[in-house]
Amino acid sequence: MPAAHIRADLPYRDIARVLAREQAGALPVVEAEDHVVGVVSESDLLAKVAFEASGHRPGPIGRLRERRLHGKAGARPPPA
């Protein structure tokens, strides 16, 4: 039986359903050739929802927070 995984192009609501069905906190993300390209977790999904609900936050601290949430929501690693 193949291990549970998430396709890279799956919408985040569907990802949440797969995580719940598999009772997993995180799963590998695979691309079309089934190569693992990352991991998606419940925390990533929460960050995406928070980013979408955050609205605009003016000021340098708000912009920094938005950049951090946007990076996490896009499943990209933080800048070095």
C-alpha positions, 0 to 999 in steps of 0.5 A: 500500500503506497504511503499517503502524500499530497499532490503539489497542485492540491487546493489547501481545503483538500489538503486539510481533508486528506490530513484529517482522513489520514489522521496526520499532522503533516504529509509529504508533497509530491510533484507529477513524477512522484518526487517529494518536493516538500512537506505540508503540515497543519501549521502551514494550513493555519498560516494560509488561513491566517494570512488570507484573513489578516487583511492589510496591516500598515507599518513596518511590523505589520509588513514583516508579519505579512511577509512571514505569513505569506512565505509560510502560506506559500510553502516556501522556506524562510529567507536566510 
